[in-house]
Amino acid sequence: MIIFLKILTLYLIGIAIMRILGKSTIVQMTPYDLLAIIIIGTVVSEPLISTEFVPTLISLGILTVLHIVFARLTLTSIGKKLFLGEPTLLIKNGQIVEDNLEKTTISVAQLLSILRSKGYPKVSDIDYAILEPIGELSILPKVENTPITVGHMGISIKDEGLPIAVIIDGKIQERNLELLNQSKRWLLNQLKKKHVKIEDIIFAFVPERTRTIEISLRQEASHENAKTKKAIISPMKVIYSILKTIRKTK
């Protein structure tokens, strides 16, 4: 029982620390983020082997404070250059910058692999490729290879706004309904019009401007709806064929 409580406590503390460190720690994974995660994992696992529990909590507290300090330092120009580094240009005007590849210890094969994974099999299609401090490769294609947008074609599209989830896994998201200035009764009326039950819905959202509900049904419910539609359509086809026959006889 003591071992279980110790593991549970350390697990919850680990989650709390990751929350304190912030989302950027997971998304960006800068050098000091990676180091902090490795050390935190090592320190957290130590009490599971030994009996030292309180010193572990102190160490985790110190590591958390140090990480926050370093994160603040990277907001300054000197700290950013020192702890994060600077972006590195790997491709310029469709040509690979070999010197910068050597500095970043990235091989040509690795670079080509990354480009292909991002949808650029030809180096000549790229204007600039920049290796960011967080390890991501930013690609700026040449103007002639830029995807065509509705703006380029002069087509105006109605902005539907942010799609806000109102039902997730059969449960109404009341807080999101408040964002839409709508009530639970309004949602139920919308579902009633579509002849759909809440428990049959796996996901439903409402664009904030159009206020029209979009529904994704569970597989079983989708099959039932399809059968119901067929059952309704079949008699209509029979009636239509009878009317057609009567017209011909006239």
Sine and cosine of phi, psi and omega as CSV:
sin_phi,cos_phi,sin_psi,cos_psi,sin_omega,cos_omega
0.00,0.00,-0.64,0.76,0.00,-1.00
-0.90,0.43,-0.65,0.76,0.01,-1.00
-0.89,0.45,-0.67,0.75,0.01,-1.00
-0.88,0.48,-0.73,0.69,0.01,-1.00
-0.90,0.44,-0.60,0.80,0.01,-1.00
-0.91,0.41,-0.71,0.71,0.02,-1.00
-0.90,0.43,-0.70,0.71,0.00,-1.00
-0.88,0.48,-0.69,0.73,0.00,-1.00
-0.89,0.47,-0.74,0.67,0.00,-1.00
-0.90,0.43,-0.60,0.80,0.02,-1.00
-0.90,0.44,-0.73,0.69,0.00,-1.00
-0.92,0.39,-0.62,0.79,0.04,-1.00
-0.90,0.43,-0.65,0.76,0.04,-1.00
-0.87,0.49,-0.69,0.73,0.03,-1.00
-0.90,0.44,-0.68,0.73,-0.01,-1.00
-0.88,0.48,-0.65,0.76,-0.01,-1.00
-0.91,0.42,-0.68,0.74,0.02,-1.00
-0.89,0.45,-0.56,0.83,0.06,-1.00
-0.93,0.38,-0.62,0.79,0.01,-1.00
-0.93,0.38,-0.63,0.78,-0.01,-1.00
-0.90,0.43,-0.46,0.89,0.09,-1.00
0.98,-0.21,0.28,-0.96,-0.03,-1.00
-0.92,0.40,-0.52,0.85,-0.04,-1.00
-0.88,0.48,-0.45,0.90,0.01,-1.00
-0.88,0.47,-0.60,0.80,-0.03,-1.00
-1.00,0.07,-0.66,0.75,-0.10,-1.00
-0.96,0.27,-0.77,0.64,-0.12,-0.99
-1.00,0.08,-0.61,0.79,0.03,-1.00
0.78,0.63,0.91,0.42,0.09,-1.00
-0.97,0.26,0.20,-0.98,-0.02,-1.00
-0.81,0.58,-0.69,0.73,-0.02,-1.00
-0.96,0.28,-0.45,0.89,0.10,-0.99
-0.90,0.43,-0.74,0.67,-0.02,-1.00
-0.88,0.47,-0.70,0.72,0.00,-1.00
-0.90,0.45,-0.66,0.75,0.00,-1.00
-0.89,0.46,-0.67,0.75,-0.01,-1.00
-0.91,0.42,-0.67,0.74,0.01,-1.00
-0.89,0.45,-0.72,0.69,-0.03,-1.00
-0.91,0.41,-0.68,0.74,0.01,-1.00
-0.87,0.49,-0.68,0.73,0.04,-1.00
-0.88,0.48,-0.64,0.77,0.01,-1.00
-0.92,0.38,-0.70,0.71,-0.03,-1.00
-0.92,0.40,-0.65,0.76,-0.01,-1.00
-0.90,0.44,-0.60,0.80,-0.04,-1.00
-0.98,0.22,-0.28,0.96,-0.06,-1.00
-0.87,0.50,-0.72,0.69,-0.01,-1.00
-0.90,0.43,-0.34,0.94,0.02,-1.00
-0.95,0.32,-0.36,0.93,0.02,-1.00
-0.99,-0.14,-0.71,0.70,0.01,-1.00
-0.97,-0.25,-0.13,-0.99,-0.02,-1.00
-0.97,-0.25,0.07,1.00,-0.03,-1.00
-0.97,0.22,0.95,-0.31,-0.06,-1.00
-0.94,-0.34,-0.78,0.62,-0.03,-1.00
-0.89,0.45,-0.73,0.69,0.04,-1.00
-0.84,0.54,-0.53,0.85,0.03,-1.00
-0.90,0.43,-0.69,0.73,0.01,-1.00
-0.89,0.45,-0.62,0.78,0.03,-1.00
-0.90,0.43,-0.71,0.71,0.01,-1.00
-0.87,0.49,-0.67,0.74,0.02,-1.00
-0.90,0.44,-0.62,0.78,0.04,-1.00
-0.89,0.45,-0.70,0.72,0.01,-1.00
-0.90,0.44,-0.70,0.72,0.01,-1.00
-0.88,0.48,-0.65,0.76,0.01,-1.00
-0.90,0.44,-0.71,0.71,0.01,-1.00
-0.89,0.46,-0.70,0.71,0.00,-1.00
-0.87,0.49,-0.67,0.74,-0.01,-1.00
-0.89,0.45,-0.68,0.73,0.02,-1.00
-0.89,0.45,-0.64,0.77,0.03,-1.00
-0.89,0.46,-0.73,0.68,0.00,-1.00
-0.90,0.44,-0.61,0.79,0.03,-1.00
-0.89,0.45,-0.63,0.78,0.05,-1.00
-0.92,0.38,-0.61,0.79,-0.01,-1.00
-0.90,0.44,-0.54,0.84,-0.02,-1.00
-0.94,0.33,-0.17,0.99,0.07,-1.00
-0.97,0.23,-0.28,0.96,0.06,-1.00
-1.00,-0.02,0.41,-0.91,-0.04,-1.00
-0.90,0.44,-0.65,0.76,0.00,-1.00
-0.93,0.37,-0.72,0.69,0.00,-1.00
-0.90,0.44,-0.61,0.79,0.02,-1.00
-0.89,0.45,-0.69,0.72,0.00,-1.00
-0.93,0.37,-0.59,0.80,-0.08,-1.00
-0.97,0.24,-0.71,0.71,-0.12,-0.99
-0.99,-0.10,-0.47,0.88,-0.04,-1.00
-0.97,-0.25,-0.57,0.82,-0.10,-0.99
1.00,0.00,-0.14,-0.99,-0.04,-1.00
-0.86,-0.51,0.38,-0.92,0.06,-1.00
-0.88,0.47,0.55,-0.83,-0.02,-1.00
-0.86,-0.51,0.79,-0.61,-0.01,-1.00
-0.99,0.15,0.88,-0.47,-0.03,-1.00
-0.97,-0.23,-0.48,0.88,0.05,-1.00
-0.71,-0.70,0.73,-0.69,0.02,-1.00
-0.71,-0.71,0.83,-0.56,-0.01,-1.00
0.79,0.61,0.66,0.75,0.05,-1.00
0.98,0.21,0.15,0.99,-0.01,-1.00
-0.86,-0.51,0.68,-0.73,0.02,-1.00
-0.96,0.28,0.75,-0.66,0.05,-1.00
-1.00,0.02,0.99,-0.13,-0.16,-0.99
-0.90,0.44,-0.64,0.77,-0.02,-1.00
-0.87,0.49,-0.67,0.74,-0.01,-1.00
-0.95,0.32,-0.50,0.87,0.08,-1.00
-0.89,0.46,-0.67,0.74,0.01,-1.00
-0.91,0.41,-0.63,0.78,0.00,-1.00
-0.90,0.43,-0.60,0.80,-0.04,-1.00
-1.00,0.00,-0.01,1.00,-0.01,-1.00
0.81,0.58,0.64,0.77,0.10,-0.99
-0.95,-0.31,0.78,-0.62,0.00,-1.00
-0.99,0.16,0.29,-0.96,0.03,-1.00
-0.89,0.46,-0.62,0.78,0.01,-1.00
-0.89,0.46,-0.66,0.75,0.03,-1.00
-0.90,0.44,-0.69,0.73,-0.01,-1.00
-0.88,0.48,-0.72,0.69,-0.01,-1.00
-0.90,0.44,-0.60,0.80,0.03,-1.00
-0.90,0.44,-0.69,0.73,0.02,-1.00
-0.91,0.43,-0.66,0.75,0.00,-1.00
-0.90,0.45,-0.68,0.74,0.01,-1.00
-0.90,0.44,-0.64,0.77,0.00,-1.00
-0.91,0.42,-0.38,0.93,0.01,-1.00
-0.99,-0.14,0.10,1.00,0.08,-1.00
1.00,0.00,0.38,0.92,0.02,-1.00
-0.80,-0.60,1.00,0.08,-0.01,-1.00
-0.95,0.31,-0.37,0.93,-0.01,-1.00
-0.95,-0.30,0.78,-0.62,0.05,-1.00
-0.92,0.40,-0.53,0.85,-0.04,-1.00
-0.92,0.40,-0.28,0.96,0.02,-1.00
-0.99,0.14,-0.13,0.99,-0.11,-0.99
-0.97,-0.24,0.73,-0.68,0.07,-1.00
-0.99,0.11,-0.79,0.62,0.03,-1.00
-0.65,-0.76,0.63,-0.78,0.16,-0.99
-0.78,-0.63,0.84,-0.54,-0.11,-0.99
-0.85,-0.53,0.80,-0.60,0.08,-1.00
-1.00,0.08,0.92,-0.40,-0.06,-1.00
-0.98,0.20,0.36,-0.93,0.03,-1.00
-0.86,0.51,-0.42,0.91,-0.01,-1.00
-1.00,0.10,0.01,1.00,0.06,-1.00
0.99,-0.11,-0.06,1.00,0.02,-1.00
-1.00,0.07,0.52,-0.86,0.06,-1.00
-0.97,-0.22,0.90,-0.43,0.04,-1.00
-1.00,-0.04,0.76,-0.65,-0.06,-1.00
-0.88,-0.48,0.79,-0.62,0.08,-1.00
-0.91,-0.42,0.96,-0.29,-0.03,-1.00
-0.95,0.31,0.32,-0.95,0.08,-1.00
-0.91,0.41,0.39,-0.92,-0.10,-0.99
-0.83,0.56,-0.67,0.74,-0.04,-1.00
-0.94,0.34,-0.26,0.97,0.01,-1.00
-0.97,-0.25,0.12,0.99,0.03,-1.00
-0.95,0.30,0.74,-0.67,0.01,-1.00
-0.85,0.53,0.65,-0.76,0.01,-1.00
-0.97,0.26,0.74,-0.68,0.03,-1.00
-0.92,-0.39,0.20,-0.98,0.03,-1.00
-0.90,0.44,-0.44,0.90,0.05,-1.00
-0.91,0.41,-0.63,0.77,0.03,-1.00
-0.91,0.42,-0.56,0.83,-0.06,-1.00
-1.00,0.03,-0.04,1.00,0.03,-1.00
0.95,0.32,0.43,0.90,0.00,-1.00
-0.99,-0.14,0.75,-0.66,0.03,-1.00
-1.00,-0.09,0.76,-0.65,0.01,-1.00
-0.87,-0.50,0.68,-0.73,0.00,-1.00
-0.94,0.34,0.79,-0.61,0.01,-1.00
-0.98,0.19,0.90,-0.43,-0.02,-1.00
-0.99,0.13,-0.20,0.98,-0.01,-1.00
0.99,0.12,-0.12,-0.99,-0.05,-1.00
-0.95,0.30,0.80,-0.59,0.10,-1.00
-0.96,0.28,0.86,-0.51,-0.07,-1.00
-0.94,-0.33,0.81,-0.58,-0.02,-1.00
-0.94,0.35,0.78,-0.62,0.03,-1.00
-0.93,-0.37,-0.39,0.92,0.08,-1.00
-0.67,-0.74,0.80,-0.60,0.07,-1.00
-0.78,-0.63,0.86,-0.50,0.01,-1.00
0.80,0.60,0.71,0.71,0.07,-1.00
0.98,0.22,0.15,0.99,-0.02,-1.00
-0.88,-0.48,0.75,-0.66,-0.01,-1.00
-0.96,0.29,0.74,-0.67,0.04,-1.00
-1.00,-0.07,1.00,0.04,-0.13,-0.99
-0.90,0.43,-0.57,0.82,0.00,-1.00
-0.90,0.43,-0.63,0.78,0.02,-1.00
-0.94,0.33,-0.52,0.85,0.08,-1.00
-0.90,0.44,-0.59,0.81,0.04,-1.00
-0.90,0.44,-0.60,0.80,0.04,-1.00
-0.89,0.45,-0.51,0.86,0.01,-1.00
-1.00,0.04,-0.03,1.00,-0.07,-1.00
0.85,0.52,0.62,0.78,0.02,-1.00
-0.83,-0.56,0.37,-0.93,-0.04,-1.00
-0.97,-0.24,0.17,-0.99,0.05,-1.00
-0.91,0.42,-0.58,0.82,0.02,-1.00
-0.89,0.46,-0.65,0.76,0.04,-1.00
-0.87,0.50,-0.69,0.72,-0.01,-1.00
-0.90,0.45,-0.70,0.72,0.00,-1.00
-0.90,0.44,-0.58,0.81,0.05,-1.00
-0.91,0.41,-0.63,0.77,0.03,-1.00
-0.90,0.44,-0.66,0.75,0.02,-1.00
-0.93,0.37,-0.59,0.81,0.02,-1.00
-0.89,0.45,-0.63,0.78,0.02,-1.00
-0.90,0.44,-0.54,0.84,-0.02,-1.00
-1.00,-0.05,0.03,1.00,0.01,-1.00
0.83,0.55,0.75,0.66,-0.04,-1.00
-0.80,-0.60,0.65,-0.76,0.07,-1.00
-1.00,-0.07,0.52,-0.86,-0.03,-1.00
-0.86,0.51,-0.67,0.74,-0.05,-1.00
-0.92,0.39,-0.29,0.96,0.01,-1.00
-1.00,0.05,-0.10,0.99,-0.08,-1.00
-0.99,-0.14,0.78,-0.63,0.08,-1.00
-1.00,-0.04,-0.51,0.86,0.03,-1.00
-0.36,-0.93,0.67,-0.74,0.08,-1.00
-0.55,-0.83,0.66,-0.75,0.02,-1.00
-0.70,-0.72,0.31,-0.95,0.01,-1.00
-0.74,-0.67,0.88,-0.48,0.11,-0.99
-0.88,0.47,0.69,-0.73,-0.15,-0.99
-0.91,0.41,-0.34,0.94,-0.03,-1.00
-0.98,-0.19,-0.65,0.76,-0.05,-1.00
-0.99,0.15,-0.47,0.88,0.00,-1.00
0.85,0.52,0.53,0.85,0.09,-1.00
-0.96,-0.27,0.77,-0.63,-0.09,-1.00
-0.99,0.14,0.70,-0.72,0.07,-1.00
-0.91,-0.42,0.77,-0.64,-0.15,-0.99
-0.85,-0.53,0.67,-0.74,0.16,-0.99
-0.90,-0.44,0.91,-0.42,-0.05,-1.00
-1.00,0.06,0.38,-0.93,0.14,-0.99
-0.92,0.40,0.37,-0.93,-0.07,-1.00
-0.86,0.52,-0.69,0.73,-0.02,-1.00
-0.89,0.46,-0.68,0.73,-0.01,-1.00
-0.92,0.40,-0.59,0.81,0.01,-1.00
-0.89,0.45,-0.67,0.74,0.02,-1.00
-0.90,0.43,-0.65,0.76,0.01,-1.00
-0.90,0.43,-0.67,0.75,0.03,-1.00
-0.89,0.46,-0.65,0.76,0.01,-1.00
-0.90,0.44,-0.66,0.75,0.02,-1.00
-0.90,0.43,-0.65,0.76,0.00,-1.00
-0.90,0.44,-0.67,0.74,0.01,-1.00
-0.90,0.44,-0.65,0.76,0.02,-1.00
-0.90,0.44,-0.64,0.77,0.00,-1.00
-0.90,0.43,-0.56,0.83,0.01,-1.00
-0.97,0.23,-0.64,0.76,-0.08,-1.00
-0.94,0.34,-0.61,0.79,-0.06,-1.00
-0.84,0.54,-0.78,0.63,0.05,-1.00
-0.87,0.50,-0.57,0.82,0.01,-1.00
-0.90,0.44,-0.61,0.79,0.02,-1.00
-0.91,0.40,-0.64,0.77,0.01,-1.00
-0.89,0.45,-0.72,0.70,0.00,-1.00
-0.88,0.47,-0.67,0.74,-0.02,-1.00
-0.90,0.44,-0.67,0.75,-0.01,-1.00
-0.92,0.39,-0.59,0.81,0.04,-1.00
-0.91,0.42,-0.72,0.69,0.02,-1.00
-0.87,0.49,-0.61,0.79,-0.01,-1.00
-0.91,0.41,-0.65,0.76,0.01,-1.00
-0.90,0.43,-0.66,0.75,0.00,-1.00
-0.89,0.46,-0.66,0.75,-0.01,-1.00
-0.89,0.45,-0.63,0.77,-0.02,-1.00
-0.92,0.40,-0.63,0.78,-0.02,-1.00
-0.92,0.38,-0.51,0.86,0.05,-1.00
-0.94,0.34,0.00,0.00,0.00,0.00
